[in-house]
Amino acid sequence: MILAIRTIPKGFYILFLKMKKGETLRILLGNFLRFFLKAGKSITPRMALLNFRLLFLKAGVYMALVLWMIPGLCRAAAGYTQQPMPGDIIINEILFNPAVGGYDYIEGYNRSDKTHDLSEMQIANRNAAREIASIRTLEKNPVYLAPGEYFVVTANEKWVKQQYVFGQDAHFCQIAALPSFPDKQGTVVLLNKNENILDELSYQEDWHFALLPDPAGVALERINYAAPTQDRHNWSSAASSAGYGTPGYQNSQFRSDRIAKGEISVSPRSFAPDNNGPDGFALIRYHFSEPGFMANLYIYDASGIRVRYLLKNELLGTSGQFKWDGLDDQQKKLPQGIYILFTQVFSLDGRTKKFRHTIVLHRR
């Protein structure tokens, strides 16, 4: 039976379970999974169970640490947000000349290692005097954007989704009216709540592919996250094979050679730092096709607060490993629970890759 459920914002749950008379641990676990899967589907059909761990408390009583992922919400940072700064959020795609009867859309991307709140962001244009004008707030209520996630701003979400293949996990911000983005040329400005510019793009129609028969209905896509926004060579028409637009997911013209080729793994997925055995620490292994990459590795607790900055601009070889001993930045023991390891790998020539891993720390 389930004694109690405690909810931690945006996807984390702690359940206290007690065996009934004659009930085995296997039956208890089965009942628990059936209950939670049913509860999850009632919230959203796309909710997915990422990880869980049963911890023994006393005779017949267990604590279940459960991590759920709800697409479009804060996936890794559990609701802990920071004020976006210039360059954290970038303009990644723009449809400024839709088909007849259609609607513009702007796609943004969180290229930082922080979680941001879309309700603290705004979109605008520039008027004839080059002043920022027609400022619109993206969301009325908090909506969390985790690192590596996309969002789409439009006046008609339904129309965009009918016309283009869209990212299933992207968040669509539907506002009453977008600022004006003319077909020939214009300026898109993303701002934070203090009206500081996060990113800005002054586009022109002739940035489209020269042999494109008609630019109407064709989005302009950013090629490289790391290259300057205003570099016209960093933009290209969306591919016809992608339906001329990719709202909410990786651009069809994205340069795959800008992604660092390699992998990072974490084992075990559950460890006990108080134990001197093989599971007394978490081992982070990496393997890359070439040397010269650098890495930052951040560890967040279930509240989304960063508790450890394990790697700071660490120079990597082609392979190697690092250990996490369950301590925070002050070398103090962290409590048992679910933790998120977020690794950002990059090179001096602009290649990047991000990794997220979930791990359970428990004390004995």
C-alpha positions as CSV (number, residue, x, y, z in Angstrom):
1,M,0.0,0.0,0.0
2,I,1.1,3.6,-0.6
3,L,1.4,5.5,2.7
4,A,2.2,8.9,1.3
5,I,3.3,10.8,-1.8
6,R,5.5,13.9,-1.6
7,T,6.0,15.9,-4.8
8,I,9.1,17.8,-5.7
9,P,8.4,20.4,-8.5
10,K,8.3,19.3,-12.1
11,G,8.7,15.6,-12.2
12,F,10.2,14.3,-9.0
13,Y,8.2,12.2,-6.5
14,I,9.0,10.5,-3.2
15,L,6.6,7.6,-2.3
16,F,6.5,5.8,1.0
17,L,5.3,2.2,0.6
18,K,4.3,-0.5,3.1
19,M,3.8,-4.2,2.5
20,K,0.4,-5.7,3.3
21,K,0.2,-8.9,5.3
22,G,1.4,-11.7,3.0
23,E,2.6,-9.3,0.3
24,T,6.1,-9.9,-1.1
25,L,8.4,-7.2,-2.4
26,R,7.8,-8.3,-5.9
27,I,4.0,-7.8,-5.5
28,L,4.5,-4.5,-3.8
29,L,6.7,-3.2,-6.6
30,G,4.2,-4.4,-9.2
31,N,1.3,-2.6,-7.5
32,F,3.4,0.5,-7.2
33,L,4.3,0.6,-10.9
34,R,0.7,0.0,-12.0
35,F,-0.5,2.8,-9.8
36,F,2.1,5.3,-11.0
37,L,1.8,4.4,-14.7
38,K,-2.0,4.9,-14.5
39,A,-1.5,8.2,-12.7
40,G,1.1,9.3,-15.2
41,K,-1.2,8.6,-18.2
42,S,-4.0,10.7,-16.5
43,I,-1.7,13.7,-16.5
44,T,-0.3,13.3,-20.0
45,P,-0.1,10.4,-22.4
46,R,3.5,11.3,-23.2
47,M,4.8,11.2,-19.6
48,A,7.6,8.7,-19.3
49,L,9.2,7.0,-16.3
50,L,13.0,7.7,-16.3
51,N,14.3,6.1,-13.1
52,F,13.2,4.8,-9.8
53,R,14.9,3.3,-6.7
54,L,13.4,1.5,-3.7
55,L,15.2,2.2,-0.5
56,F,14.6,0.0,2.7
57,L,13.6,2.0,5.7
58,K,12.4,-0.5,8.2
59,A,10.6,-3.9,8.3
60,G,8.0,-3.8,5.5
61,V,8.4,-0.1,4.8
62,Y,10.2,1.3,1.7
63,M,10.8,4.7,0.2
64,A,10.6,4.9,-3.6
65,L,12.5,7.7,-5.3
66,V,10.8,8.3,-8.7
67,L,11.9,10.6,-11.6
68,W,9.3,11.4,-14.2
69,M,9.9,13.3,-17.4
70,I,7.2,15.6,-18.6
71,P,8.0,16.8,-22.1
72,G,8.0,20.6,-22.5
73,L,8.6,21.2,-18.8
74,C,11.9,21.4,-17.0
75,R,13.4,18.0,-17.7
76,A,16.6,18.1,-15.7
77,A,16.6,21.0,-13.4
78,A,13.3,20.5,-11.6
79,G,12.0,24.0,-11.7
80,Y,15.1,25.9,-10.6
81,T,15.6,28.8,-13.1
82,Q,18.0,31.6,-13.6
83,Q,17.7,34.9,-15.4
84,P,18.8,34.4,-19.0
85,M,21.8,36.5,-20.1
86,P,22.9,37.5,-23.6
87,G,23.8,34.5,-25.6
88,D,22.0,32.0,-23.4
89,I,18.9,32.0,-25.6
90,I,19.4,32.3,-29.4
91,I,17.2,32.8,-32.4
92,N,17.4,29.6,-34.3
93,E,14.8,29.7,-37.1
94,I,12.4,32.2,-38.5
95,L,9.4,32.1,-40.9
96,F,8.8,35.7,-41.9
97,N,7.1,35.1,-45.2
98,P,4.4,32.4,-44.7
99,A,2.2,30.9,-47.4
100,V,-1.0,32.9,-48.2
101,G,-3.2,32.9,-45.1
102,G,-0.4,31.6,-42.9
103,Y,1.4,32.9,-39.8
104,D,5.0,33.8,-38.9
105,Y,6.9,31.8,-36.3
106,I,10.2,32.3,-34.5
107,E,12.1,29.4,-33.0
108,G,14.4,29.9,-30.0
109,Y,17.0,27.5,-28.5
110,N,18.5,27.3,-25.0
111,R,22.2,26.8,-25.7
112,S,23.2,27.5,-22.1
113,D,23.7,25.0,-19.3
114,K,20.9,26.7,-17.2
115,T,17.2,26.4,-17.0
116,H,15.2,29.5,-17.9
117,D,11.6,30.6,-17.5
118,L,9.8,31.6,-20.8
119,S,7.5,33.9,-18.8
120,E,10.6,36.0,-18.1
121,M,11.4,36.5,-21.9
122,Q,10.0,38.8,-24.5
123,I,10.0,39.2,-28.3
124,A,10.1,42.4,-30.2
125,N,11.2,44.1,-33.4
126,R,12.8,47.4,-34.3
127,N,10.9,50.4,-35.8
128,A,12.0,52.7,-38.6
129,A,14.0,54.7,-36.1
130,R,15.8,51.5,-35.1
131,E,14.2,51.5,-31.7
132,I,13.1,48.3,-30.0
133,A,9.3,48.2,-30.4
134,S,6.2,46.0,-30.2
135,I,7.4,44.1,-27.1
136,R,5.4,40.9,-26.3
137,T,5.9,38.6,-23.3
138,L,6.2,34.9,-24.3
139,E,4.2,33.4,-21.5
140,K,1.9,34.6,-18.7
141,N,2.7,31.8,-16.4
142,P,6.1,30.0,-15.6
143,V,7.1,27.5,-18.3
144,Y,10.6,26.0,-17.9
145,L,13.1,25.6,-20.7
146,A,15.9,23.2,-19.9
147,P,19.3,23.2,-21.6
148,G,19.2,22.1,-25.2
149,E,15.4,22.6,-25.5
150,Y,13.5,24.6,-28.2
151,F,10.5,26.9,-28.1
152,V,8.4,28.3,-30.9
153,V,6.6,31.7,-30.8
154,T,3.6,32.2,-33.1
155,A,0.1,33.7,-33.2
156,N,-1.4,30.4,-34.4
157,E,0.1,27.2,-33.0
158,K,-2.5,25.0,-34.8
159,W,-1.7,26.4,-38.2
160,V,2.1,25.9,-37.7
161,K,1.6,22.3,-36.6
162,Q,-0.7,21.6,-39.6
163,Q,1.8,23.0,-42.1
164,Y,5.1,21.7,-40.7
165,V,6.5,18.7,-39.0
166,F,7.2,19.9,-35.5
167,G,9.2,18.9,-32.4
168,Q,7.0,16.8,-30.1
169,D,8.8,18.1,-27.0
170,A,9.1,21.7,-28.0
171,H,7.1,24.4,-26.2
172,F,4.8,26.5,-28.4
173,C,4.2,30.1,-27.1
174,Q,1.0,31.3,-28.7
175,I,0.6,35.1,-28.3
176,A,-2.3,37.2,-29.6
177,A,-0.1,39.0,-32.2
178,L,3.5,38.8,-33.1
179,P,5.5,41.9,-33.8
180,S,5.7,42.7,-37.5
181,F,8.4,40.8,-39.4
182,P,8.2,42.0,-43.0
183,D,8.8,39.7,-46.0
184,K,11.7,41.6,-47.5
185,Q,13.7,42.5,-44.4
186,G,13.2,43.0,-40.7
187,T,14.6,42.5,-37.2
188,V,13.8,40.0,-34.5
189,V,14.8,40.8,-30.9
190,L,14.7,38.4,-27.9
191,L,14.7,40.2,-24.5
192,N,14.7,39.1,-20.9
193,K,12.3,40.6,-18.4
194,N,14.6,43.6,-17.8
195,E,14.6,44.2,-21.6
196,N,18.2,43.3,-22.0
197,I,18.9,41.9,-25.4
198,L,19.4,38.1,-25.4
199,D,19.8,37.8,-29.2
200,E,19.0,39.8,-32.2
201,L,18.7,39.1,-35.9
202,S,18.3,41.6,-38.8
203,Y,17.4,39.3,-41.7
204,Q,16.9,39.9,-45.4
205,E,14.9,37.9,-48.0
206,D,18.0,37.4,-50.2
207,W,19.6,35.2,-47.4
208,H,17.4,32.4,-48.8
209,F,18.9,29.9,-51.3
210,A,19.4,31.8,-54.6
211,L,17.7,29.2,-56.7
212,L,14.6,28.9,-54.5
213,P,11.7,29.4,-56.9
214,D,9.4,31.1,-54.2
215,P,10.5,31.9,-50.6
216,A,6.9,32.0,-49.4
217,G,6.4,29.3,-46.7
218,V,10.1,28.6,-46.4
219,A,11.8,29.1,-43.1
220,L,15.3,30.5,-42.7
221,E,17.4,28.3,-40.5
222,R,20.5,28.9,-38.4
223,I,23.3,26.6,-39.4
224,N,25.5,26.7,-36.3
225,Y,24.6,27.5,-32.7
226,A,28.1,28.8,-32.0
227,A,28.6,31.1,-35.0
228,P,27.4,34.7,-34.8
229,T,23.7,35.3,-35.2
230,Q,24.2,38.2,-37.6
231,D,26.5,36.3,-40.0
232,R,24.4,35.8,-43.1
233,H,26.5,32.8,-44.0
234,N,25.2,31.2,-40.8
235,W,21.7,31.0,-42.3
236,S,20.1,29.0,-45.0
237,S,16.6,28.0,-46.4
238,A,15.1,25.0,-44.7
239,A,15.4,21.9,-46.8
240,S,12.5,20.8,-49.0
241,S,13.0,17.2,-47.7
242,A,12.1,18.6,-44.2
243,G,9.0,20.4,-45.5
244,Y,10.7,23.8,-45.7
245,G,10.5,24.3,-41.9
246,T,11.6,22.5,-38.7
247,P,9.8,24.3,-35.8
248,G,10.8,22.9,-32.4
249,Y,13.6,20.5,-33.4
250,Q,17.0,20.4,-34.9
251,N,17.3,22.4,-38.1
252,S,17.5,20.6,-41.5
253,Q,20.6,22.7,-42.3
254,F,22.3,22.2,-39.0
255,R,26.0,21.4,-39.4
256,S,26.5,18.0,-37.9
257,D,30.2,18.4,-38.1
258,R,29.9,21.0,-35.3
259,I,28.9,18.3,-32.9
260,A,31.6,16.7,-30.8
261,K,31.8,13.0,-31.8
262,G,32.0,10.9,-28.6
263,E,30.1,9.5,-25.7
264,I,30.0,9.9,-21.9
265,S,28.6,7.1,-19.6
266,V,28.0,7.0,-15.9
267,S,28.0,3.9,-13.8
268,P,26.6,2.6,-11.6
269,R,23.2,4.3,-11.9
270,S,22.9,3.9,-8.1
271,F,25.8,4.2,-5.6
272,A,26.4,4.4,-1.9
273,P,29.4,6.7,-1.0
274,D,29.4,5.3,2.6
275,N,30.2,1.9,1.2
276,N,33.8,0.9,0.6
277,G,32.8,-1.6,-2.1
278,P,32.7,-1.2,-5.9
279,D,29.5,1.0,-5.7
280,G,31.1,3.5,-3.4
281,F,31.4,6.2,-6.0
282,A,30.1,7.2,-9.4
283,L,32.4,6.7,-12.4
284,I,32.1,9.1,-15.3
285,R,33.8,7.6,-18.4
286,Y,34.3,9.4,-21.7
287,H,35.5,8.5,-25.2
288,F,36.0,10.8,-28.1
289,S,37.3,10.4,-31.6
290,E,40.1,12.9,-31.1
291,P,41.8,14.8,-28.3
292,G,41.5,18.5,-27.5
293,F,37.9,18.8,-26.2
294,M,37.2,20.5,-23.0
295,A,34.4,19.7,-20.5
296,N,32.3,21.2,-17.8
297,L,30.3,18.9,-15.5
298,Y,27.6,20.1,-13.2
299,I,25.6,18.1,-10.7
300,Y,22.1,19.2,-9.7
301,D,19.9,17.9,-6.9
302,A,16.2,17.0,-7.1
303,S,15.3,20.7,-6.5
304,G,17.4,21.8,-9.5
305,I,20.0,23.5,-7.4
306,R,23.6,23.0,-8.5
307,V,25.5,21.2,-5.7
308,R,28.8,20.3,-7.4
309,Y,30.9,21.8,-10.2
310,L,32.9,18.7,-10.8
311,L,34.8,19.7,-14.0
312,K,35.7,23.2,-14.9
313,N,37.1,23.6,-18.4
314,E,38.8,20.3,-18.1
315,L,41.0,19.3,-21.0
316,L,40.1,15.8,-22.2
317,G,42.1,13.2,-24.0
318,T,40.5,10.6,-26.4
319,S,39.4,8.6,-23.4
320,G,39.4,8.7,-19.6
321,Q,37.3,8.8,-16.5
322,F,36.4,10.9,-13.5
323,K,34.9,10.0,-10.1
324,W,32.2,11.6,-8.0
325,D,32.2,10.7,-4.3
326,G,28.8,12.1,-3.4
327,L,30.2,15.3,-1.9
328,D,29.2,18.9,-2.7
329,D,31.5,21.8,-3.6
330,Q,32.2,22.3,0.1
331,Q,33.2,18.7,0.4
332,K,30.2,18.0,2.6
333,K,28.1,14.8,2.3
334,L,25.0,15.2,0.1
335,P,21.7,13.5,1.3
336,Q,20.4,10.5,-0.5
337,G,18.2,11.2,-3.5
338,I,18.1,11.6,-7.3
339,Y,20.8,13.8,-8.9
340,I,21.3,15.0,-12.5
341,L,24.8,15.0,-14.1
342,F,24.9,17.6,-16.9
343,T,28.1,17.5,-19.0
344,Q,28.9,20.1,-21.6
345,V,31.8,19.2,-24.1
346,F,33.2,21.8,-26.5
347,S,36.2,22.5,-28.7
348,L,37.9,25.8,-29.6
349,D,36.6,25.5,-33.2
350,G,32.9,25.5,-32.0
351,R,32.0,21.8,-31.9
352,T,29.8,21.0,-28.9
353,K,27.8,18.2,-27.3
354,K,25.7,17.9,-24.2
355,F,25.0,14.9,-22.0
356,R,22.4,14.3,-19.2
357,H,22.5,11.4,-16.8
358,T,20.3,10.5,-13.9
359,I,21.9,8.8,-10.8
360,V,20.6,7.8,-7.4
361,L,22.7,8.4,-4.3
362,H,21.8,6.5,-1.2
363,R,23.3,6.3,2.3
364,R,23.7,3.3,4.4
